Every structure is written in C-alpha cells, then in structure tokens.
C-alpha cells in the first residue's frame, strides 16, 4: 500500500477514453490511494467512448484543490468538454501551483492548455493534438511517458503501464 492516504481527483465527462480512466484508477487504488471522481454534476453517470459508465461523486466546483495530492484527466472526447468549465481551469492552476501531481493522457492535454500551464513544459499527447500543445507553448515530444516536474503526460492506451508506473513513482 505505497500510496496509503494519498488523495487523487479524477475528472470525467461524456465520452472519456474508458481504458485511460479505469486502468490508472484501479492501479492507484491497488496501491492504497483514495480516488474521487468529479464531473459536471455530482451523482451523475458518465459513459466512456465504449460505453463503460462511471458515476461522479462530486461536481467540479465542489473539489477543493488543497485536499488532493494528484489530478488525473483521461483522454477521449471528454477533455474538450471538461476544459470549458472555469472551475476546472482554476482547479488545474491551483493544483499545479501547489506542486500536486498532474496526469494527462491522449487528448487530456486540452484541459491543461485551457488552464494555461503548459508554456515551456515538456509534454507528450496523442499526435492529433500536437499542434495545439505546441501552440500553447509546450515542448512536445513523441515518447510513451514524459515527466516535467509535477506533470506526467502520456500518448495512448498502449502506454498505460508506463504512465501508471510514473504516476505511482511521483506520488511516493
């Protein structure tokens, strides 16, 4: 139980990438972390791209950024919805300023772009949003996992074992 008492906030919305949510969710839980799922509304059921549901426990605006050690955003089409909420953008900025671990995979970089925290940071993502990342001032590389300070980024589901390992290591 390496991550006992570590609190992690997971953001979801419709059409999240199922594996990019569930794989890290269960790996971190196996290590003893306490995970909280936040959505646009608390108690709402959101479906992944392949139909796997998850129920949010709280709304984005109810999440206290000072109560969490890490923030995870899965990819899929959900990040394009998640980034539209001012409370999410502020949550990301506050957690980044505190040095909390921030995990993004695939299209999740859109949330961090909209929060304005990527300028000058080395990251990866799905190649589909490479231009978005570089236009936001990020230094984009095509690698399975990139760690830049408190930011962990990854490209796609096949990178999940390395991504989850990097998240765990950074949280220790």
N, C-alpha and C positions, 0 to 999 in steps of 0.2 A: 504494500500500500504506500508507494512512494509519494503519492500526491494527496495523502490524507489531509483534509481540511482546506484544500485548495478549491476556490470557488470560480467556476467558469460560466460565462454567459454566452449562449448560442442564439444568434439571430436567424429567424426564419420568415418566410412569406411563401405565397403560392409559387410552385414550380422550382423549388430548391432542388439541387442535384442530390438525389437520395443517398448515394454512397458517400459523398463528400460531407454529409451531415452525420449519418449513422456510424460510419467507421471511426472517426475521431471521438464521437460521443461515447461509444462503448469502450474504446481503448482507454480514454481518460477515466471513465467510470471504473474500469477494471483496476486502475492504479489508485483508486480511492478518492478521486475528485468528486466534488458536488457540482452537478450541472443544472443550470436553469435555462429554460427555453423562453425566449421573448419573441413576440410577434406584434403586429399592428394593434391587436386586441388580446388581452389575457383570456384564457379559456377557449380560444379559437382553434379549430382544426385546420391545418395547412397540409397540402399534399405535395409530395415530391414530383419530379418530372415523370416518374414511373409509377406514381400513384400511392406510394407508401406515406401514410399520414403521421403527423406529429401534432400534439396539442401544446400550444403555448401556455406557460404558467403565468406569465405577466405580460403587460404591454411594454413596448419600447420605453415609453416615458416613465414607467414605474421602476426601471432599472437604475439603481444607484451605482455610478461608476466606481465609487470608492469601496464598494463591497465585493468586487470581483478581482481575481488575480489574472484573468485572461478573458479575451473575447474571441469567439470563433464565428466566422461567416462562411457558410458553404457557397459553392458556385451555383450553376444553373441559371435560370432567368430571374430568380428571386432577388439577387443583388440590385438589379435595375429598379425594382420596387422599393427595396429597403432603403436605398440611398436617398430617396425623396423625402424622408422624414427628418425634420430639423433636429428632433431629439436624438436620433441615431447619429447624425453627424457630430453633435455636441458630445455624445457618449464616447464616440471614437476619439475625438480630440482630447477629451479629459483623460481617458484611459491611456492614451499614448503619452501625454504629459507626465502621468504618474509612473510610466515605465511598465505598465501591465503588458503581458504577452498578448500580441495581436496576431491571430491566424487568419490568413486568407488563401483561398484556393480557387483556381479556374477564373470565373467571372467575378468573384468576390472583390477583386481589386477595384471595381466600380465604386463600392462603398467607401473605400479608403481614398480614392480620387476625389469623390464629392466632399469628404471630410477635410481635404486639403493637407494631408500629412505625408505625401509621397515625394515631394520635391527633394532631389539629391539622394534618395534612398535606393539601394539596390534591391530589386524585386524580380519575381517571375510571375507568370499567369498563363492562361491559355493564350496561344499566339493570336487568337481572334481579337484580343483587346490590347495587343502590344502597342499600337499607335496611341490608344487612349492613355496608357500608362506613361509612355514617353512624353506625350503632350502635357501631362500633369507634372513633368519634371523628374520622373523616376528614371533610374538606370536599369533598363530591362535586360535580363539575360535568359537564355533558354537552358535552364537547369531544373532537375526534379524538385529541389528544395533550396531556397535561399533564406539565409538568416541575416538580418541587418539590425543589430541591437535587439530591440524587443519585438521586431516584426518578422514573422515566419510566413513565407509565401511558397506556393506550390502550383503546378500546372494543371493536373488532371487526375482522375481516379486511379490510374495506374501508379501514381506517385504517392498514394496514401500511406503505405507502410513507412516511407522515409519522412513524410510530413508529420505523421503521428509521433514518431520517434523524436523528431526535432522539437515538437511542442512539449512532450514529456520532459526532455532534457532541459529545455529552457525554464520550465516550471519548477525544477528541482532546486 
